[in-house]
Amino acid sequence: ARMRSGLAVFGDAKLWWERAKNVYARMSHPVEEAVMVFSGSKRLKRGHVAVVTHIVSPRQIIVDQANWQNKGEIDHATPVLDVSAKNDWSQVRVWDIPSGSFGRRVYAISGFISKELKTASRY
């Protein structure tokens, strides 16, 4: 995600949201080429990040990601569905490759980080 997005953010993925504060634009909604930050959880102890490649609809996006359902390979064109009650992208379900449907697990999302500098995002 770092190489693809151009973000200079380091450490566990769950820390990216806070580390991007005052450096990059942070948004609550998806934008193409932004990084979606999964909050840490019992299942995702270090968090997770994925790059938004396409917005399908207000509640569905496509991402590229690594280390999700494999052993380090990059998954291209993975669908992600917003399942939050308020349609605010705070909770998502991710496409499950083996079942060919969205997974049952719901993951908390911190938000989306854009490579645009925070100061530039106001325009």
C-alpha positions in Angstrom: 0.0 0.0 0.0 2.9 2.4 0.8 4.5 1.9 -2.6 1.2 2.1 -4.5 -0.1 5.1 -2.7 3.1 7.1 -2.3 2.3 7.6 1.4 5.3 7.9 3.8 3.6 6.2 6.7 5.3 3.4 8.6 4.5 0.9 11.3 1.6 -1.4 11.9 -1.3 -0.7 9.6 -3.6 0.2 12.6 -1.3 3.1 13.4 -1.5 4.7 9.9 -4.6 6.7 10.6 -3.1 8.6 13.6 0.3 8.9 12.0 -1.2 10.5 8.9 -2.8 13.3 10.9 -1.6 16.7 9.9 0.5 15.2 7.1 -2.1 13.8 4.7 -5.8 14.3 4.0 -7.9 12.0 6.1 -11.4 11.2 4.9 -14.4 9.2 6.1 -15.4 8.2 2.6 -13.5 6.4 -0.2 -11.6 8.2 -2.9 -9.7 6.4 -5.7 -6.0 5.8 -4.9 -6.6 6.6 -1.2 -5.6 4.0 1.4 -8.4 2.4 3.4 -7.2 1.8 7.0 -8.7 -1.1 8.9 -8.7 -0.5 12.6 -6.9 -3.0 14.8 -9.0 -5.8 16.3 -8.7 -9.2 17.9 -8.5 -10.8 14.4 -6.5 -8.0 12.8 -4.0 -7.3 15.7 -1.8 -5.1 13.5 -4.6 -3.6 11.4 -4.7 -3.8 7.6 -4.5 -1.3 4.7 -5.8 -1.5 1.1 -5.6 0.9 -1.8 -8.9 2.0 -3.4 -8.7 1.4 -7.1 -12.4 2.0 -8.1 -15.6 3.3 -6.7 -18.5 1.0 -7.8 -21.3 2.7 -5.9 -21.9 4.7 -2.7 -21.6 1.4 -0.8 -19.1 -0.6 -2.8 -15.5 -0.1 -3.8 -12.7 -2.2 -5.3 -9.3 -2.4 -3.6 -5.8 -3.9 -4.2 -4.3 -5.4 -1.0 -1.7 -7.8 0.2 -1.6 -10.4 3.0 -5.4 -10.7 3.2 -6.3 -14.3 2.3 -3.0 -15.6 1.1 0.7 -15.8 2.0 1.9 -12.3 0.9 0.6 -12.2 -2.6 -1.2 -9.1 -3.8 -5.0 -9.4 -4.4 -6.1 -7.2 -7.2 -9.7 -6.0 -7.7 -11.1 -7.2 -4.3 -14.7 -5.9 -3.7 -15.4 -4.2 -0.4 -18.9 -3.4 0.9 -19.9 -0.7 3.3 -22.2 -2.3 5.8 -22.4 0.5 8.4 -25.8 1.5 9.6 -25.2 5.1 8.7 -23.6 4.5 5.4 -20.4 6.1 6.7 -17.8 3.5 5.8 -17.0 2.8 9.5 -17.7 -1.0 9.0 -17.1 -3.2 5.9 -17.3 -6.7 4.6 -14.6 -7.9 2.2 -15.0 -10.3 -0.7 -14.1 -13.9 0.3 -12.3 -15.6 -2.6 -13.0 -19.2 -1.5 -16.7 -18.8 -1.1 -17.2 -16.3 -4.0 -19.2 -13.9 -1.8 -18.8 -11.2 0.8 -17.3 -12.6 4.0 -19.4 -12.8 7.1 -17.0 -10.9 9.3 -17.4 -7.2 9.7 -14.3 -5.0 10.0 -14.0 -1.6 11.6 -12.5 1.1 9.3 -10.6 4.2 10.7 -11.0 6.0 7.4 -9.2 6.8 4.1 -5.9 8.5 3.7 -5.1 10.5 0.5 -1.6 11.4 -0.7 -2.8 15.0 -1.1 -1.3 17.1 1.6 -3.7 18.1 4.3 -3.4 21.8 3.4 -4.2 21.1 -0.2 -7.3 19.1 0.7 -9.2 22.3 1.7 -9.4 23.6 -1.9 
